[in-house]
Amino acid sequence: MDSVFLLIDIFILKIILLLMPQEGLILKKIIKFFKILKRRIDILNAEAELKFILEKK
């Protein structure tokens, strides 16, 4: 669920980036940060799911 909200945030930041080209570099860094954060959350979720599955057996 958190990943969905992060994707929405990234989408909104991309729209802002298109509207404000003079501050594009800062926004590109923010978008990159959110993408890395999303990837990390996805990895943690996958680890938690795998642990849950393995404990169930």
N, C-alpha and C positions, 0 to 999 in steps of 0.2 A: 504494500500500500504506500509506503514511503517513497518507493521508486516512482510511482505514478505522479506524486506531488513534485518530486524533483524534476521529472520530465516536463511537467507543466511550467515550473520555474525556469528551466533552461529555454523552453519555447518562448516565454515572455521576454527573457533577457535577449534572445536573438532578435525579436521584434524591436526592442529598444535599441539594439546595436544598429539595426538598419535605419532607424530614425535619427540616430545621433552619431554620425561618422567621425566627428572630431574627438569623441571620447571612446572610440572603437577599441583601442588597445586595452584599456582598463576593463571594458566589458568582455572582451575576448578572454582575458585572464579569469574573470569571474565565471564565465561559462565553462572554461577548462576546469576550474576548481570544482564546480558542481558536477561535471561529468566524472571526474576522478572520485568525488564523494559518492556518487550514485554507484559507480563500479564497486567501491569498497562495501557499501551497504548490500549490494547484490551478493558479493562474496560471503559476507557474514550471514546473510539469510540462507544461502546454500549450505554453508557449514552447519548452521543450526538445524536445517531440515535433514541433512545427512546424519547428524548426531542423533536426532529424534528417531529416524528410521532404524539406525543401528541399535539403539537402546531398546526398541520395540521387539527386536528378534530374540 
